[in-house]
Amino acid sequence: ARATPGGYAAGRGYSREVQRVIRNVVLPGQRVLELGSGHGDLLAALKPSAGVGVDLSPEMTARATARHPNLRFITADALDAEVDGTFDVIVLSDLLNEIWDAQTLFKRIARWCTADTRIVISLHSQVWKLPLDLARMAGLATPLLEQNWFAPTDVHSLLSLEGFEIVRRDCEILCPFPIPGVQAIANRFAAKLPAVSAFCLVNVYVA
């Protein structure tokens, strides 16, 4: 399941913002593998020359295939998915929080990498743990699987153990809600201010 920080409208607004953020670090025309691909909209938005999505849910895979017939979608657990070849970019968007063995995941990812492959990871910041928990208890946010909350040092350690190096980290998405005018200003400008970026919802890592 893809994590969303609010109800349906907020979820759509959040998903669009995640697509915008990840498009900023992934060039069109690359070979892209997305683990936890959901409906496939993020993978499609990256405009890959060859795109493969892996998702645990057969329903999600079927929907993704119908929505994006030019891409390939596989039903499998990210921890034991069988995918041939190597990729320029491997995307993990809102997946790491739900994986029960992140170290094994990175170990498996290494088989799909060349020396130039980039791993792009987006996951919720620890700052938002309590607000999101309270929102879900109040029925204002999507119920999710039990979440792991990783600090930046945790992500760095997990990646470095498998030979990956973080080359970029950005704090993104200050406002996940689709409020006209407000969302664009908050996420594209205010979120870049040093005093404000610590309160962003998402950490994006490129390794």
C-alpha positions in Angstrom: 0.0 0.0 0.0 1.2 3.5 -0.8 1.4 5.7 2.2 -0.7 8.9 2.1 -0.8 11.6 4.7 -4.5 12.4 4.5 -7.9 11.5 3.0 -8.5 11.0 -0.8 -8.1 14.7 -1.8 -5.0 15.1 0.3 -3.7 11.8 -0.9 -4.0 12.9 -4.5 -2.4 16.3 -3.7 0.4 14.5 -1.9 1.0 12.0 -4.7 1.3 14.9 -7.3 3.8 16.6 -5.1 5.9 13.4 -4.7 5.9 13.0 -8.5 7.1 16.6 -8.9 9.9 16.2 -6.4 11.2 12.9 -7.8 11.0 14.2 -11.4 13.5 16.8 -10.3 16.1 14.2 -9.7 15.3 11.6 -12.4 16.0 12.5 -16.0 13.4 11.3 -18.7 14.5 8.4 -20.9 16.3 6.4 -18.3 15.7 2.7 -17.3 13.7 2.9 -14.1 12.7 0.2 -11.6 10.1 1.3 -8.9 9.6 -1.0 -5.9 6.2 -0.4 -4.3 4.8 1.0 -7.6 1.1 1.1 -6.6 -1.0 2.4 -9.5 2.1 3.1 -11.5 1.5 6.9 -11.8 4.8 7.9 -10.4 6.7 5.5 -12.7 4.8 6.8 -15.7 5.5 10.4 -14.6 9.2 9.8 -14.8 8.9 9.0 -18.5 11.4 6.1 -18.6 12.7 4.5 -21.8 12.0 1.2 -20.0 10.0 1.1 -16.8 9.3 -1.8 -14.4 7.2 -1.6 -11.3 7.0 -4.1 -8.5 4.1 -4.2 -6.1 2.9 -6.8 -3.5 -0.8 -6.2 -4.4 -2.2 -8.1 -7.5 -5.0 -5.5 -7.6 -2.6 -2.7 -7.7 -0.5 -4.4 -10.4 -3.6 -5.0 -12.5 -4.7 -1.4 -12.2 -1.2 -0.2 -13.1 -1.0 -2.4 -16.2 -4.4 -1.1 -17.3 -3.4 2.6 -16.7 0.0 2.3 -18.2 0.2 -0.5 -20.8 3.6 0.8 -22.0 5.2 -0.1 -18.7 5.8 -3.5 -17.1 4.4 -4.4 -13.7 5.2 -7.4 -11.6 3.3 -8.7 -8.6 5.9 -9.6 -5.9 7.3 -8.7 -2.5 10.1 -6.3 -3.0 12.3 -8.5 -0.8 12.2 -11.5 -3.2 11.2 -10.0 -6.5 12.8 -11.5 -9.6 13.6 -8.8 -12.1 16.1 -9.2 -15.0 18.6 -6.6 -16.0 20.1 -3.5 -14.5 18.6 0.0 -14.2 19.8 3.6 -14.3 17.4 4.5 -11.5 15.7 2.5 -8.7 12.9 4.3 -6.9 11.6 3.6 -3.4 8.8 6.0 -2.7 7.0 5.6 0.6 8.2 2.0 0.8 11.1 1.9 3.2 8.8 2.8 6.1 6.8 -0.4 5.5 9.6 -2.9 4.8 10.3 -5.3 7.7 13.9 -5.9 6.6 15.4 -2.8 5.0 18.9 -4.2 5.1 17.9 -7.2 3.0 16.1 -4.9 0.6 19.2 -2.9 -0.1 21.3 -6.1 -0.5 18.8 -7.3 -3.2 18.8 -3.9 -4.9 22.5 -4.1 -5.5 22.0 -6.8 -8.1 20.1 -4.4 -10.3 22.7 -1.7 -10.1 25.7 -0.7 -12.2 28.4 1.7 -10.9 26.3 4.6 -12.2 22.8 3.6 -10.9 21.1 6.0 -8.6 18.8 5.0 -5.8 16.0 7.5 -5.1 14.3 7.1 -1.7 11.4 9.2 -0.3 10.1 8.6 3.1 8.2 10.4 5.8 10.2 12.5 8.3 10.1 11.6 12.0 8.8 15.1 12.7 5.5 14.0 11.3 5.1 10.8 13.2 2.8 12.1 16.0 0.7 14.4 13.7 0.1 11.5 11.3 -0.7 9.0 14.1 -3.2 11.5 15.6 -4.8 12.1 12.1 -5.3 8.4 11.5 -6.8 7.9 15.0 -9.3 10.7 14.2 -10.1 9.1 10.8 -8.6 12.0 8.9 -5.7 10.0 7.3 -5.4 6.6 5.5 -4.8 3.7 7.8 -1.4 2.0 7.1 0.6 -1.0 8.0 2.8 -0.6 11.0 5.5 2.0 10.1 9.2 2.1 10.6 10.5 5.6 11.2 14.1 6.1 10.0 16.3 9.0 10.9 18.8 10.3 8.3 21.6 8.5 10.1 19.7 5.3 9.9 19.3 5.6 6.1 22.9 6.5 5.7 24.0 3.4 7.7 21.7 1.0 5.9 23.0 2.2 2.5 26.6 2.3 3.4 26.6 -1.3 4.6 25.7 -2.3 1.1 28.3 0.0 -0.6 25.9 2.9 -1.5 26.8 6.5 -0.8 24.2 9.3 -0.3 25.0 12.1 -2.7 22.0 14.2 -2.0 19.3 14.7 0.7 16.4 17.2 0.4 13.6 18.1 2.7 10.4 18.4 0.7 6.6 18.9 0.9 5.7 21.3 3.7 2.0 21.3 2.7 0.5 17.9 1.4 -3.0 19.4 1.1 -4.2 20.6 -2.4 -4.9 24.2 -1.3 -4.8 26.4 -4.4 -1.9 28.8 -4.3 -0.9 27.8 -0.8 0.5 24.4 -1.6 2.7 25.6 -4.4 4.2 28.5 -2.4 4.7 26.3 0.7 6.4 23.4 -1.2 8.4 25.2 -3.8 9.6 28.2 -1.9 8.9 28.1 1.9 10.1 24.5 2.2 13.6 25.6 1.0 14.1 28.1 3.8 16.6 26.7 6.4 14.4 27.6 9.4 11.4 25.9 7.8 12.8 22.8 6.0 13.1 20.8 9.2 9.2 20.7 9.3 8.8 19.1 5.8 6.9 15.9 5.6 9.3 14.0 3.3 13.0 13.3 3.2 14.3 12.5 -0.3 17.7 10.7 -0.6 19.7 10.1 -3.7 22.4 7.4 -3.3 
